[in-house]
Amino acid sequence: MDAMKALADKPLVPTADAMKAISDLDDLVRAVLKSVPGSKPWQRQLQVHLREADRGLQVLRMTIALRRDAQEIAEAVSSVHRALKVANGYVAATRADINTKAAVRLAFELGLKTERLFGI
C-alpha cells in the first residue's frame, strides 16, 4: 500500500505500450471466456475468475478514460492482476486442456507486464 500512496502524488499517464497490453489482455480474456464451454464444474469456476478479470479490465479502462489519479489506476491494475493470478492458479490445478492452461498463463503474464508498465 505504501507504493500506492507514493503514486498518489504523481500523475500517471499510460504509455502506448501499456494501452496495447491492456487491449491485448482484454482480447485474450474475452476469447478464453468465449471458448470455455462451462459444461464442467472447473470450466464454470474458471469463467467466474475470468469474468472478474474482465470486470477489472472495464474498471481499469474507465479509470484511465476519466483521468483518475495514479492511486486509483494502480488499484485497478492490481485488481486485474489479482483476478488473473487466481485464475492461473486455479486452472493449473484442473484437468483443463493444455491450450486453455496456456491461454490463462499468457493472460497472467500480460497482467504482470501491465503492472510493470504502470510502474507497480
RAMO-V806510 format. One record per backbone hydrogen bond with DSSP energy under -0.5 kcal/mol. CO is the residue of the C=O (numbers start at 1). NH is the residue of the N-H. If there is no record, write none. Layout:
co->CO nh->NH
co->CO nh->NH
//
This chain:
co->1 nh->5
co->2 nh->6
co->3 nh->7
co->4 nh->8
co->6 nh->9
co->7 nh->10
co->11 nh->13
co->12 nh->14
co->15 nh->19
co->16 nh->20
co->17 nh->21
co->18 nh->22
co->19 nh->23
co->20 nh->24
co->21 nh->25
co->22 nh->26
co->23 nh->27
co->24 nh->28
co->25 nh->29
co->26 nh->30
co->27 nh->31
co->28 nh->32
co->29 nh->33
co->30 nh->34
co->31 nh->35
co->32 nh->36
co->35 nh->37
co->40 nh->44
co->41 nh->45
co->42 nh->46
co->43 nh->47
co->44 nh->48
co->45 nh->49
co->46 nh->50
co->47 nh->51
co->48 nh->52
co->49 nh->53
co->50 nh->54
co->51 nh->55
co->52 nh->56
co->53 nh->57
co->54 nh->58
co->55 nh->59
co->56 nh->60
co->57 nh->61
co->58 nh->62
co->59 nh->63
co->60 nh->64
co->61 nh->65
co->62 nh->66
co->63 nh->68
co->64 nh->67
co->69 nh->73
co->70 nh->74
co->71 nh->75
co->72 nh->76
co->73 nh->77
co->74 nh->78
co->75 nh->79
co->76 nh->80
co->77 nh->81
co->78 nh->82
co->79 nh->83
co->80 nh->84
co->81 nh->85
co->82 nh->86
co->83 nh->87
co->84 nh->88
co->85 nh->89
co->86 nh->90
co->87 nh->91
co->88 nh->92
co->89 nh->93
co->90 nh->93
co->91 nh->94
co->97 nh->101
co->98 nh->102
co->99 nh->103
co->100 nh->104
co->101 nh->105
co->102 nh->106
co->103 nh->107
co->104 nh->108
co->105 nh->109
co->106 nh->110
co->107 nh->111
co->108 nh->112
co->109 nh->113
co->110 nh->114
co->111 nh->115
co->112 nh->116
co->113 nh->117
co->114 nh->118
co->115 nh->120
co->116 nh->119
//
